[in-house]
Amino acid sequence: MDDVRLAAPGVLLRPWRAADAPAVLAALRDPAVSTWNPQGDLDEARAREWVRRRADWSAGDHASLAVADPGDTELLGSVSLSGIGGGHANIGYWTAPAARGRGVATAAVRRLTAWGFAMLGLHRVELFHAVANPASCRVAERAGYPFEGTLRESHRYGDGRRHDEHLHARLATDP
């Protein structure tokens, strides 16, 4: 699993590398990302550590990939399976400002989900997002994750408030 590279329409999912840290820092400082993906006070050193942690899959509890343009130069976002265990995982993602509106997140979520089912033997992948984040709801729907319900005030996001969340999920047996 050291060098997983997955192609999808318009994107390449590839391993994180130290050179991604400046682009990660810029993306995680963007209000549309930081509101829903709390990271605290980020500086260059913490961005390097963020990249290092996501690149290290040795614990077996997550699989995180950089979402890049097909030429492998521009960082477009992030997609990760976390909480992997017992045939279950959660999926999360963000996109850099310049990549929004191009289907990047949908393509990345679809591709990593398919890989998780095929290579990790997952049975269920859950996707949570704040109800107040309609863009994430569109990604979930377009990536084939049916809506399952609303969790009331279930997660504290980057704005410091507890938000209701939508739960979407895919099963390996879903079409």
Disulfide bonds with the S-S distance in Angstrom:
none
